[in-house]
Amino acid sequence: MKRKTSTWFESKVSYPGLDDNGKEKLIKETITVESSTFTSAEQLVTENYTNASILTLKIAKYRDVLFCEKDGADCRWFRIKVQFVTLDEVTAKEKKTNAIYLVQQTGISEARMEILNLLKGGISDYTIVKIEETPISDVLELR
């Protein structure tokens, strides 16, 4: 599985398209964009979605994106929240830190397995707090 750590933005876009009956309608999609600034994120969106209007653009809460490598598979995007537990050496108290991952996989159980494989052998204890399917339809990487 390909993993990329970067700064990511989530954008909602709308553009004219056709529904299943061939009738014209406004299509709305959520996409994720790799970028270091709002300006370059907006530019990447408009380059890839030429007739689209950007409805929202915000910094994503995740820094790590894991891409599905199954050719032709119906992969979807899942947001996974993991809570790491570490021990503060000075106060001897447990400290809990959350991390969010965006994982592309064919299903929830497969996405969970990807996170387990990623975190296997780590030095911190962790708990998978939440796994949810996202409405993200595309992820645009920097070239």
KOLTISE-8669 format. One record per residue (C-alpha): residue in three letters; chain; x, y, z. Coordinates in nm, 2 decimals, decimal comma. Each point is the difference from the previous one (the first is absolute). Layout:
! residues N
<node res="ALA" chain="A" X="X" Y="Y" Z="Z"/>
...
***
This chain:
! residues 143
<node res="MET" chain="A" X="0,00" Y="0,00" Z="0,00"/>
<node res="LYS" chain="A" X="0,13" Y="0,34" Z="-0,10"/>
<node res="ARG" chain="A" X="0,02" Y="0,25" Z="0,30"/>
<node res="LYS" chain="A" X="0,04" Y="0,37" Z="-0,04"/>
<node res="THR" chain="A" X="0,05" Y="0,25" Z="0,29"/>
<node res="SER" chain="A" X="-0,06" Y="0,36" Z="-0,10"/>
<node res="THR" chain="A" X="-0,23" Y="0,30" Z="0,06"/>
<node res="TRP" chain="A" X="-0,35" Y="-0,08" Z="-0,15"/>
<node res="PHE" chain="A" X="-0,30" Y="0,22" Z="-0,07"/>
<node res="GLU" chain="A" X="-0,36" Y="-0,12" Z="-0,04"/>
<node res="SER" chain="A" X="-0,21" Y="0,18" Z="-0,25"/>
<node res="LYS" chain="A" X="-0,36" Y="-0,02" Z="-0,11"/>
<node res="VAL" chain="A" X="-0,06" Y="0,08" Z="-0,36"/>
<node res="SER" chain="A" X="-0,31" Y="0,03" Z="-0,22"/>
<node res="TYR" chain="A" X="-0,02" Y="-0,03" Z="-0,38"/>
<node res="PRO" chain="A" X="-0,26" Y="-0,06" Z="-0,27"/>
<node res="GLY" chain="A" X="-0,06" Y="-0,36" Z="-0,10"/>
<node res="LEU" chain="A" X="-0,26" Y="-0,25" Z="-0,09"/>
<node res="ASP" chain="A" X="-0,20" Y="-0,23" Z="0,22"/>
<node res="ASP" chain="A" X="-0,09" Y="-0,37" Z="-0,08"/>
<node res="ASN" chain="A" X="-0,29" Y="0,12" Z="-0,22"/>
<node res="GLY" chain="A" X="0,22" Y="0,23" Z="-0,21"/>
<node res="LYS" chain="A" X="-0,15" Y="0,30" Z="0,17"/>
<node res="GLU" chain="A" X="0,23" Y="0,30" Z="0,08"/>
<node res="LYS" chain="A" X="0,07" Y="0,05" Z="0,37"/>
<node res="LEU" chain="A" X="0,26" Y="0,15" Z="0,23"/>
<node res="ILE" chain="A" X="0,24" Y="-0,26" Z="0,13"/>
<node res="LYS" chain="A" X="0,17" Y="0,05" Z="0,34"/>
<node res="GLU" chain="A" X="0,31" Y="-0,19" Z="0,10"/>
<node res="THR" chain="A" X="0,25" Y="0,00" Z="0,29"/>
<node res="ILE" chain="A" X="0,37" Y="-0,02" Z="-0,10"/>
<node res="THR" chain="A" X="0,32" Y="0,00" Z="0,19"/>
<node res="VAL" chain="A" X="0,30" Y="0,20" Z="-0,13"/>
<node res="GLU" chain="A" X="0,36" Y="-0,02" Z="0,10"/>
<node res="SER" chain="A" X="0,14" Y="0,35" Z="0,03"/>
<node res="SER" chain="A" X="0,20" Y="0,23" Z="0,23"/>
<node res="THR" chain="A" X="-0,23" Y="0,31" Z="-0,04"/>
<node res="PHE" chain="A" X="-0,36" Y="0,08" Z="-0,06"/>
<node res="THR" chain="A" X="0,10" Y="0,18" Z="-0,33"/>
<node res="SER" chain="A" X="0,18" Y="-0,30" Z="-0,15"/>
<node res="ALA" chain="A" X="-0,28" Y="-0,23" Z="0,12"/>
<node res="GLU" chain="A" X="-0,26" Y="0,21" Z="-0,18"/>
<node res="GLN" chain="A" X="0,22" Y="0,01" Z="-0,31"/>
<node res="LEU" chain="A" X="0,03" Y="-0,38" Z="0,00"/>
<node res="VAL" chain="A" X="-0,38" Y="-0,04" Z="0,03"/>
<node res="THR" chain="A" X="-0,07" Y="0,24" Z="-0,28"/>
<node res="GLU" chain="A" X="0,26" Y="-0,17" Z="-0,23"/>
<node res="ASN" chain="A" X="-0,16" Y="-0,34" Z="0,06"/>
<node res="TYR" chain="A" X="-0,37" Y="0,11" Z="0,01"/>
<node res="THR" chain="A" X="-0,01" Y="0,27" Z="-0,27"/>
<node res="ASN" chain="A" X="-0,38" Y="0,07" Z="0,01"/>
<node res="ALA" chain="A" X="-0,03" Y="-0,04" Z="0,38"/>
<node res="SER" chain="A" X="-0,08" Y="0,26" Z="0,26"/>
<node res="ILE" chain="A" X="0,18" Y="-0,04" Z="0,33"/>
<node res="LEU" chain="A" X="-0,25" Y="0,01" Z="0,28"/>
<node res="THR" chain="A" X="0,23" Y="-0,06" Z="0,29"/>
<node res="LEU" chain="A" X="0,37" Y="-0,05" Z="0,06"/>
<node res="LYS" chain="A" X="0,14" Y="-0,09" Z="0,34"/>
<node res="ILE" chain="A" X="0,31" Y="-0,16" Z="0,15"/>
<node res="ALA" chain="A" X="-0,05" Y="-0,37" Z="0,06"/>
<node res="LYS" chain="A" X="0,04" Y="-0,14" Z="0,35"/>
<node res="TYR" chain="A" X="0,21" Y="-0,29" Z="-0,14"/>
<node res="ARG" chain="A" X="0,37" Y="0,01" Z="-0,12"/>
<node res="ASP" chain="A" X="0,03" Y="-0,36" Z="-0,11"/>
<node res="VAL" chain="A" X="-0,18" Y="-0,14" Z="-0,30"/>
<node res="LEU" chain="A" X="0,02" Y="-0,37" Z="-0,09"/>
<node res="PHE" chain="A" X="-0,09" Y="-0,09" Z="-0,36"/>
<node res="CYS" chain="A" X="-0,16" Y="-0,32" Z="-0,12"/>
<node res="GLU" chain="A" X="0,22" Y="-0,20" Z="-0,25"/>
<node res="LYS" chain="A" X="-0,27" Y="-0,23" Z="-0,13"/>
<node res="ASP" chain="A" X="-0,04" Y="0,06" Z="-0,37"/>
<node res="GLY" chain="A" X="-0,36" Y="0,04" Z="-0,12"/>
<node res="ALA" chain="A" X="-0,13" Y="-0,05" Z="0,36"/>
<node res="ASP" chain="A" X="-0,29" Y="0,20" Z="0,13"/>
<node res="CYS" chain="A" X="0,21" Y="0,18" Z="0,27"/>
<node res="ARG" chain="A" X="-0,16" Y="0,26" Z="0,23"/>
<node res="TRP" chain="A" X="0,14" Y="0,25" Z="0,24"/>
<node res="PHE" chain="A" X="-0,01" Y="-0,06" Z="0,38"/>
<node res="ARG" chain="A" X="0,09" Y="0,24" Z="0,28"/>
<node res="ILE" chain="A" X="0,16" Y="-0,19" Z="0,29"/>
<node res="LYS" chain="A" X="0,06" Y="0,16" Z="0,34"/>
<node res="VAL" chain="A" X="0,27" Y="-0,17" Z="0,22"/>
<node res="GLN" chain="A" X="0,07" Y="0,09" Z="0,36"/>
<node res="PHE" chain="A" X="0,36" Y="-0,06" Z="0,11"/>
<node res="VAL" chain="A" X="0,08" Y="-0,04" Z="0,37"/>
<node res="THR" chain="A" X="0,34" Y="0,11" Z="0,13"/>
<node res="LEU" chain="A" X="0,14" Y="0,03" Z="0,35"/>
<node res="ASP" chain="A" X="0,13" Y="0,35" Z="0,10"/>
<node res="GLU" chain="A" X="0,33" Y="-0,08" Z="0,17"/>
<node res="VAL" chain="A" X="0,00" Y="0,31" Z="0,22"/>
<node res="THR" chain="A" X="-0,36" Y="-0,03" Z="0,14"/>
<node res="ALA" chain="A" X="-0,04" Y="-0,38" Z="-0,05"/>
<node res="LYS" chain="A" X="-0,34" Y="0,07" Z="-0,15"/>
<node res="GLU" chain="A" X="-0,15" Y="-0,15" Z="-0,31"/>
<node res="LYS" chain="A" X="-0,03" Y="0,24" Z="-0,29"/>
<node res="LYS" chain="A" X="-0,24" Y="-0,06" Z="-0,28"/>
<node res="THR" chain="A" X="0,06" Y="0,14" Z="-0,35"/>
<node res="ASN" chain="A" X="-0,23" Y="-0,03" Z="-0,30"/>
<node res="ALA" chain="A" X="0,11" Y="-0,06" Z="-0,36"/>
<node res="ILE" chain="A" X="-0,23" Y="-0,01" Z="-0,30"/>
<node res="TYR" chain="A" X="0,08" Y="-0,20" Z="-0,32"/>
<node res="LEU" chain="A" X="-0,17" Y="0,01" Z="-0,34"/>
<node res="VAL" chain="A" X="0,00" Y="-0,36" Z="-0,14"/>
<node res="GLN" chain="A" X="-0,11" Y="-0,11" Z="-0,34"/>
<node res="GLN" chain="A" X="-0,13" Y="-0,36" Z="0,01"/>
<node res="THR" chain="A" X="-0,28" Y="-0,22" Z="-0,13"/>
<node res="GLY" chain="A" X="-0,18" Y="-0,02" Z="0,34"/>
<node res="ILE" chain="A" X="0,01" Y="0,09" Z="0,37"/>
<node res="SER" chain="A" X="0,17" Y="-0,33" Z="0,11"/>
<node res="GLU" chain="A" X="0,27" Y="0,04" Z="-0,27"/>
<node res="ALA" chain="A" X="0,06" Y="0,36" Z="0,11"/>
<node res="ARG" chain="A" X="0,03" Y="-0,12" Z="0,36"/>
<node res="MET" chain="A" X="0,25" Y="-0,26" Z="-0,10"/>
<node res="GLU" chain="A" X="0,21" Y="0,26" Z="-0,18"/>
<node res="ILE" chain="A" X="0,03" Y="0,21" Z="0,31"/>
<node res="LEU" chain="A" X="0,08" Y="-0,31" Z="0,21"/>
<node res="ASN" chain="A" X="0,28" Y="-0,09" Z="-0,24"/>
<node res="LEU" chain="A" X="0,12" Y="0,36" Z="0,00"/>
<node res="LEU" chain="A" X="0,02" Y="0,02" Z="0,38"/>
<node res="LYS" chain="A" X="0,13" Y="-0,35" Z="0,06"/>
<node res="GLY" chain="A" X="0,32" Y="0,00" Z="0,19"/>
<node res="GLY" chain="A" X="-0,04" Y="0,36" Z="0,12"/>
<node res="ILE" chain="A" X="0,12" Y="0,10" Z="0,35"/>
<node res="SER" chain="A" X="-0,32" Y="0,16" Z="0,12"/>
<node res="ASP" chain="A" X="-0,32" Y="-0,16" Z="0,10"/>
<node res="TYR" chain="A" X="-0,30" Y="0,10" Z="-0,21"/>
<node res="THR" chain="A" X="-0,37" Y="-0,04" Z="-0,05"/>
<node res="ILE" chain="A" X="-0,19" Y="0,04" Z="-0,32"/>
<node res="VAL" chain="A" X="-0,27" Y="0,24" Z="0,12"/>
<node res="LYS" chain="A" X="-0,20" Y="0,05" Z="-0,32"/>
<node res="ILE" chain="A" X="-0,03" Y="-0,11" Z="-0,36"/>
<node res="GLU" chain="A" X="-0,23" Y="0,17" Z="-0,24"/>
<node res="GLU" chain="A" X="-0,05" Y="0,01" Z="-0,37"/>
<node res="THR" chain="A" X="0,04" Y="0,34" Z="-0,15"/>
<node res="PRO" chain="A" X="-0,17" Y="0,17" Z="-0,29"/>
<node res="ILE" chain="A" X="0,35" Y="0,07" Z="-0,16"/>
<node res="SER" chain="A" X="-0,01" Y="-0,09" Z="-0,37"/>
<node res="ASP" chain="A" X="0,35" Y="0,09" Z="-0,10"/>
<node res="VAL" chain="A" X="0,35" Y="0,08" Z="0,14"/>
<node res="LEU" chain="A" X="0,22" Y="0,23" Z="-0,19"/>
<node res="GLU" chain="A" X="0,37" Y="-0,03" Z="0,06"/>
<node res="LEU" chain="A" X="0,27" Y="0,25" Z="-0,08"/>
<node res="ARG" chain="A" X="0,20" Y="-0,09" Z="-0,31"/>
***
